[in-house]
């Protein structure tokens, strides 16, 4: 399960990175987020999903 979550988060981060590259002004000009905010959200989601529930 943890490996699947890790792969999913990696794919989502890759897709977001591509969308930032392809549409920088169209999609993201109305909001300013520092780049580290997205990584904090993705890493916290990854840590939450990989938490041992046993």
C-alpha positions in Angstrom: 0.0 0.0 0.0 2.8 2.4 0.9 4.5 1.8 -2.4 1.3 2.6 -4.3 0.9 5.8 -2.4 4.5 6.8 -3.1 4.1 6.2 -6.8 0.8 8.1 -6.9 2.3 11.1 -5.2 5.2 11.0 -7.5 3.0 10.9 -10.6 0.8 13.8 -9.2 4.0 15.9 -8.5 5.2 15.1 -12.1 1.9 16.1 -13.6 1.8 19.4 -11.6 5.3 20.1 -12.6 4.4 19.6 -16.3 1.3 21.8 -16.0 3.4 24.6 -14.4 5.8 24.4 -17.4 3.2 24.3 -20.1 0.7 26.9 -18.8 2.6 29.2 -16.5 0.7 32.4 -17.1 -2.7 31.1 -18.0 -3.4 28.8 -15.0 -1.2 30.2 -12.3 -1.0 34.0 -12.8 -4.0 34.7 -10.6 -2.4 33.2 -7.4 1.1 33.4 -6.0 2.3 30.4 -4.0 5.9 29.8 -3.1 7.2 26.6 -4.7 7.7 25.0 -1.3 4.0 25.2 -0.4 3.2 22.5 -3.0 5.9 20.2 -1.8 4.7 20.6 1.8 1.2 19.6 0.8 2.4 16.6 -1.2 4.9 15.4 1.5 2.3 15.8 4.3 -0.2 13.8 2.2 2.4 11.1 1.6 3.3 10.9 5.3 -0.4 10.7 6.2 -1.0 7.9 3.7 2.0 5.9 4.8 1.2 6.1 8.5 1.2 2.7 10.1 -2.3 2.0 11.3 -1.6 -1.3 13.0 
